[in-house]
């Protein structure tokens, strides 16, 4: 007869494991000797080796009891089911690893694939990473606000990049973070934004709700002093906002300087 330590050594497990298998009912409690110590026979060694083999093969302990007591056909079916579950778990883990690898790049965190593709296109246009990060953060907020529309919005943004004015605008915006508010190129950016907005209005496009637009505007203006100057220039011309550039109602406009450019919204070129 074997002691618990000898049983564990024969089966290649720890004494702690033997006690655990007793606790969960996988290994029946043996008889005890006159001193109260457990004593084991050969059958316990065989069962414990089978338990260890199944556990090492990845069989959950909750299923080990069922397989130990199964006939050959039931045992084969149980093993096949466990194998299917393991293969599904392997696929899930591979997918998780793939997502983690993408997250390491930064853009994929909280962003759908369509936005990441758009940001990659901006990189291809030479837009600096500092501005990419600013736009990425804005799109994270947009995607959370309108997840059902984000793919449509991104498709529209890709179309806009076919407009030379939009490409030129991005060429300026990538440097805007470093420009002082009095940089003369800021007026040119204002001109481009105005032309783009006129075309958007002509096409019947609408923007985000006012509260959300104000949040996005704050993200831009806090990062680039030149952006505040652009909004001021546009305000002088009768526009307001950055995310949603809209016409200011006539009754809210103050006296306008004669030098202020007021384009006709029906003009094809916005000038």
N, C-alpha and C positions, 0 to 999 in steps of 0.2 A: 504493500500500500504506500501511496505517495503523500507527502505533505503538500501544502499549497505552494511552497517555494519550489519543490521538486517538480510539481505539475507545470508551473509557469516555465521553468527551465526546459522541460521536455518539449513544450509546445512553442517555445520561442516568444513568449509574451511576458509582461510584467505581472507581479503579484497584484498590483493595483488594477490591471485589466481584468484579471480573474475575478476579483471582488466585484468589479463593475458588471461583468457578465452575469454573475450571480444576482446582482441587484435588479437588472432589467429582465431576468428570467431566461436568458439564453443558455446558461449553464446551471443545471439543477444543483441544489444544495446537496452535498454528500453527507454520509453518515459521519459521526464524530467518535473519536476514541474515548477511552475512559477519562482522559484528561480534558476533554472538550474541544480538542483540535480536529479540524476537518481532515479526512483521509480520502484519497482518490484512487480509483482503479484505472485499468487500461482504457475503458470506455470513455472516461472523462478526458483522457489525453487525446483520443481520436476526435471527440466532439470539439474540444478546444482548438485543435489544429484546423478543423473544418471552419469553425467560426473565424479564426484568424485569416484563413485563406480567402474567405468570402469578403471579409472586411477590407483586406489589402487590395482586393480586386475592385473596390469601389462600391460594393453593395451596402446600402444604408442598413444600419443595425436593425431598423424597424422591419426590414425585409428578410434579414438573415434567418430568423426563426421559421418563417414560412418556407424558405428554401431548404432548411435543414430537415424539415418534416415532409417535404414533397416527394412524390414518386418521380421516376426519371422524366416522364413527359411534362409534368408540372414544373419540374426543375428547369428543363430546357426552355419552356415558355417564359418562366420568370426571368431567366438570364437574358433572353432576347428582349424582354420589355425593359429591363434595366439598361441594356446596351443602347436601346433607342433613346432612353432618357439621357444617358450619358452623351450620346452624339448630339442631341439637342442642346445640352448644356455646353458642350464644346463650341457649337456654332454661336451660342449666345456670348460666350467668353471671347471668341474671335471678333464678334461684332463690337463688343465692349472695348477690346484692345484697339480696334480700328478707330472708334470714336475718340478714345484717349489720344491716339496719335494725331488726329485732326485737331483736338483741343490744344495740343502742344503748340500749334501754329497761332493760336490766339483768336483768329477770326471766327472759328466754328463755335466758340462758346456763346450760347444763347442766340445763334444766328442760323436761319435756314440756308440751304445750299444755294438758293437763288441769289441771296445777298452776298454770300462769299464769292460767287462767280462774278458779280458786279464789281466788288472790291478788287478782285484779281484783274479785271479789265482796266480799272483805274490805274493799277500798278503798271500795266502794259503801256499806258499813256504817259508814264513817267511821273505820276503823282507821288509826292514824297510820303514816306511812311507816317510822318507826324500828322499829316492831314488825313491819311487813310484811317488812322486811329480815331480821329475826331469824328469822321463820317461813320465809321463802324459803330461807335457808341450811340450816335443818333439813330442808326438803323436798328440797333438793339431795342431802343425805346419804341420805334415805329412797329417792329415785328411783334412786340408784346401788345401793342395797342390794337393792331388790326391783323392778326395772324392769318385770317381767311383771305386777306387782300394782298398780302406781301408779295406773292409770286406775280400777280398782275402788275403791281407797282414796279417791281424790278424789270419786268418785260418792257414797261413804258420807259424806264430809265435807260435801258439798253437802246431803245429807239432814239431817245434824246441824244445819246452819244454819237449818233450819226449826223447831228447838227454841228457844223463847224463852230458856231458860237458857243455851244456847250463845251466842246473840246478846248476852245480858247479860254473859256471861263475856268475850267479846271487847271489849265496851265497857270493862271493867275492865282487861283485859290491855294495851290500848293505852296506858294511863297507868301501868301497874305499874312500868315501867322507872325512873320518877322517884320512886316511893313509898319512904319509909323502911320498915324492917322492922316498925315498930310501928304502921303506919297501920291504923286500925280496920277499914277496908274489906277488909283481907286475910282477915279471918275470914269475910266474906261470900263471897269468892272460894273459900275452902276449902269452904264449904257447897255452892256450886254444883258444884265439881269432884267432891265426894263424891256428890251426887245424880246427876250425869252418869255417874259410874263405876258406880254401883249399877244404873242402867238398862242400861249396856253389858254388865255381867256377866249381868244377867237375860236379855239377848238373845244370850248366848253368844259375845260378841266377845272376840277375843284380841289381844294386842299384839305388839310387836317382841321379838326375842330379848334376853336380859338384858344382854349386852355392848353391843349397839347402843342399847338403851334408856338405858343408863348414859351413853353418849356424848351422846345428845340431852338427857338431864337436865342434864348438865354445861353444854351450850350455853345452856340457859335460866337456870340458877342463877348462872352467871358474869356474865350480863347484867343480872339483876334481883335485888337483895338481898331484895326481898319474896318472891321465889319460894322462897328457902330457908326463910323463915318459914312459908310455906304448906305446904311439905313437912314441916316440924316439927309443924305443927298436925295434918296428916293422920296423921302417925306417932303422935301422942297418941291419935288415934281408932282406931288399929289398921290404918292403911294405910301403904303404902310406895311411893315412886317418884313420878314426874311423867308421864313418857311412858306407862309401864305402872303405873297405880295399882292395886295388888293388896293383898288382905287379908294381914296378917302372921299367920302361924300362931300359934295360941293359946299354944303352949309357948314362943314367943319374946317374948310381950308381958310387960312388967313391970307393976307396980302402976299402975292407972289412976286419975287424980283423979276425984272424984265429979262434977265439973263437965264432964268430957269427954263430948261428945255421941256416942253409939253408936247409929247408926240400924240398924233391922232391914232386912236386905237384901231381905226379901220385901215390905216396904211399898211401895205404889204410888208415893208421893211421896218416898220415901227419908228421911222424917223420923220 
